[in-house]
């Protein structure tokens, strides 16, 4: 980046219109509370990934032995996929709505 166009993350530092913006952000209770929820959802996402792995394995074994997919496992996989999407949207600041179990309901499997 050139000196004429500083990176966007440096804009608040050099902006004379918002003195103390960084200090305010560091002291913001809502920022730290979101951080706590972000850490919690990272842990939940890892647990959900393990559950998804079990669903994948069971789904494969079901098809291997019966020749056709199991509808309940497919619905579970669809719900887990939607749940992962909700978590990622929250973690990447694309939404402020906290996913299940701290905000929204468990994702439905209705299409």
N, C-alpha and C positions, 0 to 999 in steps of 0.2 A: 504494500500500500504506500502511496506517496504521502508526503506531509500535508498536501492540500486536501486530501480525502482520507481522514483517519477512519479506522475500522469502526463499525457501528457500536461495538461494545465500549469504545472509548468516548463516545459522544457525551455521556452523562458526566464524565470526569472533567472534560474541558468546557462544559456548558456553564457559563457564568450565571445563567438564569435560574439554576437549581443548585445553589450552594448547599452542601451537606446531604446530597441525594444518597450517596453511598452509606453514610452514617445512618440515615433514616431507614434504608433498606436493611442494614445489618441489625437494627433495633426493632424491625417490624415483626410483631408477633405472628401475623398471618403468613409471612414468608417462612418463618421457622416451623410453623404448624404444617404448612404444605410440605416442607422438607421431611418432617416426620412421616407424613402420609406417603410421600414418595418412597422413602426407605421401606415402609411397610408393604407397599404395592410391589416393590422389587422382590421382596421375600415371597409374597403371595404369588407373583408371576412364576417364580422358580418352582414353588410347590405345584402350581397349576400345570407347569411344563412336565413335571413328573407324572401327574395324573393323566395328562394328554398322552404321554408315552405308553402308559398302561392301556389306555383306550385304543391307541394305534396297534399295539401288540395283540390285544384281544380281538380287535377287528380283523386283523390279518389271520389269526388262528381260526376265527369264525368262518371266514371265507375259504380258508384252506380245507376245513373239515365239512362245511355244508355247501360250498359252492356259490353262496350268495351273501351279500352284506346284511348285517344286523341293524335294524332300524333304530333301536335304542342307542346303540353305540354311535351311529351316525348322528343322531340328535345330540348326544353328549359331546361329540367332536365339534358340531356346529356351535353349540353353546360356549364351549371352551374357546373356540376361535373368536367369537364375538366378545367374550370376556377379555381375551388378550388384546383385542383392538381397543376396547374401552380403557384398559390399563395404559396402553401405549399413548393413547390420546391424552390421558391425564398427565402422564410423565413428561410428555413433550409440550405441555402448556397449550394444547389444542382445545382443551376444555377445562373448566373448573369443577365440573361435576365429578365427585368421587365415585368410583365404581363400587360394586358390591364388595364387602359387607358394610362399608362406611358411608354409603350414600345411596346410589341407585340400586334397583332390584337386580336380581340375577338375570342375565340376558335371556330373552325368550327364543325359542327355536322356530317361531312362526316365520314363514317367508312372505 
